[in-house]
Amino acid sequence: MDNVSLKRLREWFKKNAAALPWRPVDLDAPREPYAVWISETMLQQTQVSTVRDYFVKWMKRFPDIGTLAAATEEEVFKYWQGLGYYSRARNILKTAKTVAAAGREMPRTRKELEALPGIGAYTAGAILSLAYHQREAILDGNLVRIFSRLYALDFLPTDKAPAETYWNYAREIATSPKAYMHNEALMELGRTVCKVKNPDCSHCPLHGICRAALENRTAEFPPPKSHTQKDWHGTVLVIESSDRKILAVHGGQKFFKNQFTLPHFESPRNATAGLPAAAEDYIDADSVCSVESRGSFRHGITIHKIECDVLLIRLGTSAANATRHLAMQRGAHPKFEFKWIEANTAQEALANSFSLKALGKAFG
């Protein structure tokens, strides 16, 4: 991209940059690396409009790496609740603990950053570019779309060779003076002007050099992704003990394998009424007082399109007594963990929208 085009891009950005809680008013000001890391991780797979409030609440509770490193996973999930892709939150906590234990700030090299949990090539580049003003390339979905249209690239960076083509264009931007501003300006351009559908080419500062726009072919670029969507039907168990505690499990689940969630398993539609055999992995059938069907809900996790029936199972025994059965089951399933949560705190303790939807059906 030539210097004239870059100048147009900068001027456009200075006039049109949105006010965001992680963006300083002075667009030339270096950023706080921690804030860049958190905001860019939240923005993965999530709209800016959604992230705004989450970021503000997060920074009030976890203003720095040390505060975050001292938090529990459960509390971190609580502040992440609704953003989805909980592995991001788990990796944020792991990285915070690693950096805090070393008694240092966020690293200043790509190699060190990419060695941390959850920080890939894009996030590392964003931290180095936006926070440290290093001449580092970044490549996210917005830049992929812009480069595809600018240079009429009819392929996506899914394999090594195509990815290198896109990264080379990103590195070209990174070699320019004020690369940090160009990187962010391109992200803003992709978000507000060079959108997936109906791009506003008449207001694009790069219109004059965009092959797709000049040839009236913007709808063709980038080419569509090949999606593989999987339907999954299952049953979620909301198990309540006689002393009003809810069972949460960790491990052995189809979804949320690495955090506590409500027990769930695959099941056919219109399954036979009553207590499913699979439920006996968690409870002793003789202790069950009632089994109520509480409807179903739909949910999406990565490529899975999920529909789940909800069963509210009330026990005639306390959580302490029910634990004996669970302890025996643990011998057969060594990765299986469990805990009982007070029913009135379950909404906070199970901070994933999958479990919250099931609890809403059970008690709503």
C-alpha positions in Angstrom: 0.0 0.0 0.0 1.5 3.3 -1.1 2.2 6.3 1.2 -0.7 8.3 -0.3 -3.2 5.6 0.6 -1.8 5.2 4.1 -2.2 8.9 4.6 -5.8 8.8 3.5 -6.3 5.8 5.9 -4.9 7.8 8.8 -7.0 10.9 8.1 -10.1 8.8 7.8 -9.3 7.0 11.1 -8.7 10.3 13.0 -12.1 11.6 11.8 -14.1 8.3 12.3 -12.5 6.4 15.2 -15.2 5.3 17.6 -15.0 6.1 21.2 -14.2 2.8 22.9 -13.3 2.2 26.6 -10.1 0.5 25.6 -9.1 3.2 23.1 -7.4 6.4 24.3 -8.6 9.8 22.9 -5.1 10.4 21.7 -4.8 7.9 18.9 -1.0 8.2 19.0 -0.8 7.3 22.7 0.7 3.9 23.6 -1.8 1.6 25.3 -1.6 -0.3 28.6 -0.6 -3.8 27.4 -2.9 -5.5 29.9 -5.9 -3.6 28.5 -5.0 -4.4 24.9 -4.7 -8.1 25.8 -8.0 -8.2 27.6 -10.0 -6.2 25.0 -8.5 -8.1 22.0 -9.2 -11.5 23.6 -12.8 -10.4 24.4 -13.3 -9.2 20.8 -12.5 -12.6 19.4 -15.8 -14.0 18.0 -17.7 -11.2 19.8 -19.1 -7.9 18.5 -17.7 -4.6 19.8 -21.1 -3.5 21.0 -21.3 -6.6 23.3 -17.7 -6.2 24.5 -17.9 -2.6 25.7 -19.8 -3.3 28.9 -18.0 -6.5 29.7 -14.6 -4.7 29.3 -15.6 -1.9 31.7 -16.9 -4.3 34.4 -13.8 -6.5 34.0 -11.4 -3.7 34.4 -13.2 -2.4 37.5 -12.9 -5.9 39.1 -9.5 -6.9 37.6 -7.6 -3.6 37.0 -4.2 -5.3 36.6 -2.6 -8.6 36.1 -1.8 -9.1 39.8 -5.5 -8.6 40.8 -6.5 -11.0 38.0 -3.9 -13.6 39.0 -5.3 -13.7 42.5 -8.8 -14.5 41.4 -10.5 -17.9 41.3 -11.5 -19.5 38.0 -15.1 -19.4 39.2 -15.0 -15.6 39.6 -13.3 -15.1 36.3 -16.1 -17.1 34.6 -18.7 -15.0 36.4 -17.3 -11.8 34.7 -16.9 -13.7 31.4 -20.5 -15.0 31.5 -22.3 -14.4 28.2 -19.1 -13.9 26.1 -18.9 -17.7 25.3 -15.8 -19.7 24.3 -14.8 -20.1 28.0 -11.4 -21.5 27.1 -10.5 -17.8 26.5 -11.3 -16.9 30.1 -9.4 -19.9 31.4 -6.3 -19.1 29.3 -6.5 -15.4 30.5 -6.3 -16.6 34.1 -3.4 -19.0 33.3 -1.4 -16.3 31.6 -2.1 -13.8 34.4 -0.8 -16.3 36.9 2.3 -17.0 34.8 3.2 -13.4 34.3 2.4 -12.4 37.9 4.5 -15.3 39.2 7.5 -14.0 37.1 7.0 -10.6 38.7 7.0 -8.8 35.3 4.7 -7.0 32.8 3.4 -8.4 29.6 6.4 -9.6 27.4 7.7 -7.4 24.6 8.6 -10.0 22.0 6.3 -12.1 19.8 8.1 -15.3 20.8 7.5 -14.7 24.5 3.9 -13.6 24.0 2.9 -16.6 21.8 4.3 -19.0 24.4 1.6 -17.8 26.9 -1.7 -19.7 27.0 -4.3 -18.3 24.6 -2.1 -15.7 22.9 -1.7 -16.5 19.3 -0.2 -14.6 16.3 -2.9 -12.0 16.1 -3.2 -11.2 19.8 0.6 -11.0 20.2 0.8 -8.6 17.2 -2.0 -6.5 18.7 -0.2 -6.1 22.0 3.2 -5.4 20.4 1.7 -2.9 17.9 -1.0 -1.1 19.9 0.7 -1.1 23.3 4.4 -1.0 22.5 4.2 0.7 19.1 6.5 -1.9 17.6 6.3 -2.5 13.9 4.5 -5.8 14.1 2.0 -7.3 11.8 -1.5 -8.2 12.8 -4.1 -10.2 10.9 -7.7 -10.6 12.0 -10.9 -11.2 10.1 -11.3 -7.6 9.3 -7.9 -7.3 7.7 -8.4 -10.6 5.8 -11.6 -9.2 4.3 -9.9 -5.9 3.4 -6.8 -7.6 1.8 -9.0 -10.0 -0.1 -10.9 -7.1 -1.7 -7.9 -4.8 -2.2 -5.9 -7.4 -4.0 -8.7 -9.6 -5.3 -7.5 -12.7 -3.4 -10.0 -15.5 -4.1 -8.7 -17.8 -1.3 -8.7 -17.7 2.5 -5.7 -18.0 4.8 -6.6 -21.5 5.9 -3.4 -23.3 4.8 0.2 -22.3 5.2 0.8 -20.9 1.7 -2.4 -18.8 1.5 -1.9 -17.6 5.1 1.6 -16.4 4.2 0.2 -14.3 1.3 -2.1 -12.5 3.7 0.6 -12.1 6.3 3.0 -10.6 3.8 0.4 -7.8 3.1 0.1 -7.4 6.9 3.9 -7.1 7.2 3.9 -4.5 4.5 1.6 -2.4 6.6 3.8 -3.0 9.7 6.9 -1.6 8.0 5.3 1.8 7.6 5.7 4.7 10.1 2.9 4.8 12.5 2.1 1.1 11.8 0.2 0.9 15.1 -2.3 3.5 13.7 -2.6 1.8 10.3 -3.2 -1.6 11.9 -6.0 -0.2 14.1 -7.4 1.9 11.3 -7.8 -1.2 9.1 -9.6 -3.0 11.9 -11.9 -0.1 12.3 -12.4 0.1 8.5 -13.4 -3.5 8.3 -15.8 -3.2 11.2 -17.6 -0.1 10.0 -17.1 0.3 6.2 -15.6 -2.7 4.6 -18.3 -5.0 6.1 -19.1 -8.5 5.2 -22.4 -7.5 3.5 -23.1 -4.2 1.8 -19.7 -2.6 2.2 -19.9 1.2 2.0 -17.3 1.6 -0.7 -18.2 5.3 -1.4 -16.9 6.2 2.0 -13.8 4.0 2.0 -10.4 5.8 1.9 -9.0 2.9 0.0 -11.7 2.8 -2.7 -9.3 4.1 -5.4 -6.9 1.2 -5.0 -9.4 -1.6 -4.2 -9.6 -4.1 -7.1 -12.9 -5.6 -5.9 -14.5 -2.1 -5.7 -13.1 -0.9 -9.0 -14.4 -4.1 -10.7 -17.7 -3.9 -8.9 -17.0 -7.4 -7.4 -16.9 -6.8 -3.6 -19.6 -9.5 -3.0 -17.2 -12.1 -4.4 -14.4 -11.4 -1.8 -13.4 -12.9 0.4 -14.8 -16.3 -0.8 -17.2 -18.0 1.7 -16.0 -20.3 4.4 -17.0 -23.9 4.2 -19.1 -24.5 7.3 -19.7 -27.9 8.9 -22.6 -27.7 11.4 -23.4 -30.5 13.6 -26.8 -31.1 15.2 -26.8 -32.5 18.8 -29.7 -33.4 20.9 -29.3 -34.1 24.6 -30.7 -34.0 28.1 -29.6 -31.7 30.9 -30.1 -32.8 34.5 -30.9 -30.3 37.2 -30.5 -32.4 40.3 -31.7 -30.9 43.5 -31.1 -32.5 46.9 -33.5 -32.3 49.8 -31.4 -29.6 51.4 -31.8 -27.4 48.2 -28.4 -27.9 46.6 -27.7 -28.4 42.9 -25.3 -30.9 41.5 -22.5 -29.6 39.3 -20.0 -31.8 37.6 -16.5 -31.4 36.0 -15.2 -33.8 33.4 -16.9 -36.5 31.4 -19.3 -34.1 29.6 -19.8 -33.5 25.9 -19.5 -29.8 26.4 -17.6 -27.7 29.0 -15.3 -30.5 29.8 -12.9 -28.2 31.7 -15.3 -26.4 34.0 -18.2 -27.2 36.3 -21.5 -27.4 34.6 -24.8 -29.3 34.8 -24.7 -33.0 33.9 -25.7 -33.5 30.3 -25.6 -36.4 27.8 -26.7 -37.2 24.3 -30.3 -38.5 24.0 -32.9 -39.0 21.3 -35.8 -36.7 20.8 -39.0 -37.8 22.5 -37.1 -40.0 24.9 -39.1 -42.2 27.2 -40.6 -40.4 30.2 -39.1 -41.0 33.6 -35.5 -41.3 34.9 -33.0 -41.9 32.1 -30.5 -44.7 32.6 -27.7 -42.3 32.1 -28.8 -40.2 35.1 -27.7 -43.1 37.4 -24.1 -42.0 36.7 -24.9 -39.1 39.1 -27.7 -40.3 41.4 -29.0 -43.4 43.1 -32.4 -44.1 41.5 -33.8 -45.1 44.9 -33.2 -41.6 46.3 -35.3 -39.9 43.6 -38.6 -38.4 44.7 -39.7 -36.9 41.4 -38.6 -36.4 37.8 -40.2 -33.5 35.9 -39.8 -32.6 32.3 -39.2 -28.8 32.1 -39.2 -28.2 28.4 -36.2 -27.7 26.1 -33.9 -25.0 24.9 -31.6 -24.3 22.0 -28.0 -23.3 22.2 -24.9 -23.0 20.0 -21.4 -24.0 20.8 -18.7 -23.6 18.1 -20.0 -25.8 15.2 -22.7 -27.5 17.3 -26.4 -26.6 17.0 -27.8 -27.9 20.2 -31.2 -28.7 21.5 -31.6 -30.0 25.0 -34.4 -31.3 27.1 -34.3 -30.3 30.8 -35.2 -32.7 33.6 -35.7 -31.4 37.1 -34.8 -34.3 39.4 -35.6 -33.9 43.1 -34.0 -36.2 45.6 -35.3 -37.4 49.0 -31.9 -37.2 50.5 -29.4 -34.6 51.4 -26.4 -33.6 49.2 -24.1 -35.2 51.8 -25.9 -38.6 51.5 -26.1 -38.4 47.7 -22.3 -37.8 47.6 -21.7 -41.5 48.6 -23.2 -42.6 45.3 -21.1 -40.0 43.4 -18.0 -41.2 45.2 -18.5 -44.7 44.0 -19.1 -43.5 40.4 -15.9 -41.6 40.6 -14.0 -44.8 40.9 -15.3 -45.8 37.5 -14.7 -42.4 36.0 -11.5 -41.0 37.5 -11.7 -37.7 35.6 -15.2 -37.1 37.0 -15.4 -34.4 39.8 -18.5 -33.0 41.4 -19.7 -30.4 43.9 -23.0 -29.3 45.4 -24.0 -25.7 45.0 -26.6 -23.8 47.0 -29.7 -23.5 44.8 -30.0 -19.8 45.4 -26.4 -19.2 44.2 -26.4 -21.6 41.2 -27.0 -18.8 38.7 -23.7 -17.2 39.7 -21.7 -20.3 40.4 -22.5 -21.9 37.0 -21.3 -19.0 34.8 -22.0 -20.4 31.4 -25.1 -19.7 29.4 -25.7 -23.4 28.6 -26.3 -24.1 32.3 -28.1 -20.9 32.9 -30.7 -21.7 30.2 -31.3 -25.1 31.8 -31.7 -23.5 35.3 -34.1 -21.0 33.8 -36.2 -23.8 32.4 -36.1 -25.8 35.7 -37.0 -23.0 38.0 -38.2 -20.1 35.8 
